[in-house]
Amino acid sequence: MYLTAEKKREFFTEFGKSEFDTGSPEGQIAMFSFRIKHLTEHLKVNKKDVATERSLIKLVGKRRRLLDYLKAKDIERYRSIIKALGLRR
């Protein structure tokens, strides 16, 4: 599997407060970004996989909502996660 427990811990350690802080928006955004990249690569090969395409669209929406929340809550944290992940808006 592409997203193991160790990989999740790595995201939350790097972007959250600790590896056990799974509720931090930064850690969740980083994990969603990793999953979005993985699903995008999958869809480049499997163009007719409609279920994965739907999952990808839902993940992008979840990440967008978290980014909007973070932007409203603390603009500096928003800017730092955008810069760290290379996202733009």
C-alpha angles and dihedrals in degrees: 000000000000097000109054129175090256091054091050091050089051092055094049093044093050100040105020131059094263140346090266094052095094093156097066112117092222093057092046092049091051092049092047090049090053091050092047091054091049094049092046090056090047091052092051088063099033104043096170097054098116096172092057090046090055091048090051092052091050091050092050089052092050091050091048092052091049091049091050090050092050092047091054094043102044121356094194093057088047092052093047094051091046090052095044094050097037094238121148139195 
